[in-house]
Amino acid sequence: MPLFRLDASIRTTGSASREIADIVEAEWLRAHPGDVVERRHLGTDVLPADAWPLAVAASATAEPDRTPEQRAAAKLAATLVDELLAADAILLAIPLYNFGVSQHAKTWIDLIITDPRAAGRLLEGRRVVLATVRGGAYGAGTPREGWDHSTGYLRRILADVWGADLTVVEREFTLVGVNPALDAFTDVAAGMHAAARSAAREAGRVLADA
Ligand SMILES: Cc1cc2nc3c(=O)[nH]c(=O)nc-3n(C[C@H](O)[C@H](O)[C@H](O)COP(=O)(O)O)c2cc1C
């Protein structure tokens, strides 16, 4: 049974979330040699922004009365749910953007929730790893403590609403070395990077046991 991997970085090179997810995936493949990794890349294969309202309208409209656009949106939502339910293990790589959840990831979640199968605990007991990265740092006592409005939301949906057995791997300060204003944090960022890589290896081993 496959691993389903979702990426949401809008970058095509140099993605820190992809680096973490690659480590998790490699650990999973080590335990499942030759197994399939099914992929969806929300950053480069963007879900249409109007699919969600169309799918909501479809769910409130009897099948014979749906427009072709509503039918297509409902079918897309069903495909997203099929991808999750076909997987033994699930790996999501989602960065923080503008202090909130990636709009592509939000569209993915919103669409899934329109499918009748998501009315219950869609991922009950399934192992899910969320790899999330942030350019800045938001830990306790930092000036922007509490400004990350993505990770808590994703935990809420994946673990509390969908019932997944969730492991979160986080890396902060990915903009150190990119933004000169953060040069003072070079050593701290290097430590965070190493810790995230180590956490990713461990998360991959846990995921492989699924
Ligand atoms: C449009 C945009 C908005 C961003 N907003 C934030 C932000 O609000 N807070 C933050 O800490 N980092 C922010 N970042 C930095 C990203 O979180 C960081 O570069 C991260 O590594 C991106 O993920 P990736 O490396 O997988 O592409 C932003 C980056 C972009 C491109």
Ligand as a Chemical Component Dictionary entry (heavy atoms), coordinates in Angstrom:
data_LIG
# 
_chem_comp.id                   LIG 
_chem_comp.type                 NON-POLYMER 
_chem_comp.pdbx_formal_charge   0 
_chem_comp.three_letter_code    LIG 
# 
loop_
_chem_comp_atom.comp_id 
_chem_comp_atom.atom_id 
_chem_comp_atom.alt_atom_id 
_chem_comp_atom.type_symbol 
_chem_comp_atom.charge 
_chem_comp_atom.model_Cartn_x 
_chem_comp_atom.model_Cartn_y 
_chem_comp_atom.model_Cartn_z 
_chem_comp_atom.pdbx_ordinal 
LIG C1  C1  C 0 4.995  34.739 0.135  1  
LIG C2  C2  C 0 5.725  34.255 1.349  2  
LIG C3  C3  C 0 5.227  34.565 2.604  3  
LIG C4  C4  C 0 5.913  34.134 3.741  4  
LIG N1  N1  N 0 5.412  34.446 4.965  5  
LIG C5  C5  C 0 6.080  34.044 6.075  6  
LIG C6  C6  C 0 5.578  34.367 7.364  7  
LIG O1  O1  O 0 4.532  34.956 7.554  8  
LIG N2  N2  N 0 6.307  33.963 8.428  9  
LIG C7  C7  C 0 7.484  33.265 8.297  10 
LIG O2  O2  O 0 8.085  32.911 9.309  11 
LIG N3  N3  N 0 7.960  32.951 7.085  12 
LIG C8  C8  C 0 7.284  33.329 5.981  13 
LIG N4  N4  N 0 7.763  33.013 4.759  14 
LIG C9  C9  C 0 9.000  32.227 4.661  15 
LIG C10 C10 C 0 8.701  30.767 4.435  16 
LIG O3  O3  O 0 7.960  30.203 5.496  17 
LIG C11 C11 C 0 10.021 30.053 4.311  18 
LIG O4  O4  O 0 10.775 30.585 3.235  19 
LIG C12 C12 C 0 9.852  28.565 4.117  20 
LIG O5  O5  O 0 11.130 27.968 4.104  21 
LIG C13 C13 C 0 9.092  28.287 2.809  22 
LIG O6  O6  O 0 8.954  26.912 2.614  23 
LIG P1  P1  P 0 9.838  26.157 1.517  24 
LIG O7  O7  O 0 11.270 26.383 1.911  25 
LIG O8  O8  O 0 9.437  24.735 1.644  26 
LIG O9  O9  O 0 9.534  26.746 0.194  27 
LIG C14 C14 C 0 7.098  33.408 3.615  28 
LIG C15 C15 C 0 7.590  33.091 2.328  29 
LIG C16 C16 C 0 6.900  33.506 1.223  30 
LIG C17 C17 C 0 7.446  33.162 -0.145 31 
# 
loop_
_chem_comp_bond.comp_id 
_chem_comp_bond.atom_id_1 
_chem_comp_bond.atom_id_2 
_chem_comp_bond.value_order 
_chem_comp_bond.pdbx_ordinal 
LIG C1  C2  SING 1  
LIG C2  C3  SING 2  
LIG C2  C16 DOUB 3  
LIG C3  C4  DOUB 4  
LIG C4  N1  SING 5  
LIG C4  C14 SING 6  
LIG N1  C5  DOUB 7  
LIG C5  C6  SING 8  
LIG C5  C8  SING 9  
LIG C6  O1  DOUB 10 
LIG C6  N2  SING 11 
LIG N2  C7  SING 12 
LIG C7  O2  DOUB 13 
LIG C7  N3  SING 14 
LIG N3  C8  DOUB 15 
LIG C8  N4  SING 16 
LIG N4  C9  SING 17 
LIG N4  C14 SING 18 
LIG C9  C10 SING 19 
LIG C10 O3  SING 20 
LIG C10 C11 SING 21 
LIG C11 O4  SING 22 
LIG C11 C12 SING 23 
LIG C12 O5  SING 24 
LIG C12 C13 SING 25 
LIG C13 O6  SING 26 
LIG O6  P1  SING 27 
LIG P1  O7  DOUB 28 
LIG P1  O8  SING 29 
LIG P1  O9  SING 30 
LIG C14 C15 DOUB 31 
LIG C15 C16 SING 32 
LIG C16 C17 SING 33 
# 
